[in-house]
Amino acid sequence: MEHNLEQAIRDNLKFEIEHSGKKKKEIAAALGISCATVSQYCSGRAQPSLATLSRLCVYLGISADDILCIGTV
């Protein structure tokens, strides 16, 4: 179950980034991270820290609950 939750979080993060209407370089600049890091989030090779996830959610106008599957487990 732990693996499925981790995969769901990666999938949700990727979906929100790719469907945000913003370019990865715009997201990276707004968060103060590299474009490569945003790409790693999309590929599942890395996950953001809680602080970065919080800033990402605010920037994209999304709920962290949706990313973290809170209320769906």
Residue, then its C-alpha position, 0 to 999 in steps of 0.5 A: m500500500e505504501h508503494n501505491l500511495e507514493q506512486a499516486i503522489r508522483d502521478n498527481l504531482k506530474f499531472e498538476i504540473e503538466h496541466s497547469g498551463k505553465k512552462k517548467k521554466e516558469i514554475a522553476a523560476a517562481l519556486g527558486i529551483s532548477c528546471a531540471t528539478v521540475s522535470q525530475y518531479c514530473s518523471g518521478r525521479a525526485q519529490p519536492s520537500l514539504a516547503t517546496l510542495s507548499r509553494l508549488c501548490v500556492y503557485l499553481g492554485i491547487s490543494a496539497d490534499d489532492i497531491l498527497c491523496i488526503g481524504t482518498v485513502 
